[in-house]
């Protein structure tokens, strides 16, 4: 099975929670980009994105997870 490219992002949601997102697309997000969900479909602007499962975290825990993923 071929390897897929996966991008990691540490994001802050409007509710003040954080998460480390794994996006299974070649799409590149920039700081300040907005992602949204409508009817279980996630998008970044006009582009549909495929997120791996994630959990909401506080900021410190999110930073720790992101650092672990980078290794």
NORWOWO-V669075 format. One record per pair of residues at least 24 apart in sequence whose ideal C-beta (glycine too) atoms are under 10 Angstrom apart, sorted by the first residue. I is the first residue (numbers start at 1). J is the second residue. If there is no record, write none. Layout:
# NORWOWO-V669075
((I J) (I J))
This chain:
# NORWOWO-V669075
((4 50) (6 50) (6 52) (6 69) (7 49) (8 52) (8 65) (8 66) (8 69) (8 70) (9 33) (9 35) (9 51) (9 66) (10 57) (10 59) (10 62) (10 63) (10 65) (10 66) (10 67) (10 69) (11 35) (11 54) (11 62) (11 66) (12 59) (12 62) (13 56) (15 56) (16 56) (16 58) (16 59) (17 55) (17 56) (17 57) (17 58) (17 59) (17 62) (18 56) (18 57) (18 58) (18 59) (18 60) (18 61) (18 62) (18 63) (18 65) (18 66) (19 51) (19 54) (19 55) (19 56) (19 57) (19 61) (19 62) (19 65) (19 66) (20 52) (20 54) (20 55) (20 57) (20 61) (20 62) (20 63) (20 64) (20 65) (20 66) (20 67) (20 68) (20 69) (20 70) (21 49) (21 51) (21 52) (21 53) (21 54) (21 66) (22 50) (22 51) (22 52) (22 53) (22 54) (22 69) (23 49) (23 50) (23 51) (23 52) (24 49) (24 50) (24 51) (24 52) (25 49) (25 50) (25 51))
